[in-house]
Amino acid sequence: MHPRHLLIVFLLLAAGFSLASVNTSSEYLKKPLPQPHNNYEQVVKMFLLAVDRGELVVFENTITRSMLEPQQVKYVYTLDNNEPIISIYSLLRQPIKIPGMPDCTAGGLEATLDMNGNIINSSVHISSN
């Protein structure tokens, strides 16, 4: 096959693949993206109640409501479960020193809630000074 023919075949295939991945029907474009949860304020309240119960401990420090500035609520769905994993990201108003790491501080944290509003997991966001 002539190299020019190979180039034409390649371009046609590439165009076909890119067109196949874009649905431009008017029915498809009119549908808004689903918004499964608009009650993030209630989630933040449940998170803060869990904090008030002493459920959030970082490096042996019990975190209080006054130490936090909630920033984000995340809903993550796994494809095999209808219940979302709900996480709240918060900034710490005063960074916490990391034991054994004098040049590092925790400036934020993420806490995961169960469906009853209990904190079941947390992770700290660490930065170096």
C-alpha positions, 0 to 999 in steps of 0.5 A: 500500500502506498504511504499516502493511502496509509495516511488517509486510512489513518486519518479516517480511522482517527476521525471515526474514533473521535466522532464515535466518542462524542454524542451530539444529539440534542436529546443528550445535550439538553439533560442536566447532570444529575445532582444527587445531593444538595444537602451539604449543609446538613452533612457539615452539621452532622460532621461538627456534631461528631467532632463535638462528641470527640470523634476526631483525634489527630496525633493524640489531639482531640480536634474541636469545632473551633479549630476547623474551617470546613471547606468541601463535602465530597460524595463518592459512589462506588459502582457496586453500591448506592450509598455514597462515601461522604467526606468533609475536608477542613482547614485547621485554623492553627496548624498542628505540629507533626510529632517527629517531623519538626519541619512539617505541619498539618494544615488540613484534614479530611474525615469520612462519615458513615451513614449515621454521621459517625467519623469512621476515618480521617487523614491529615494533609501535611506540608513542609515549612 
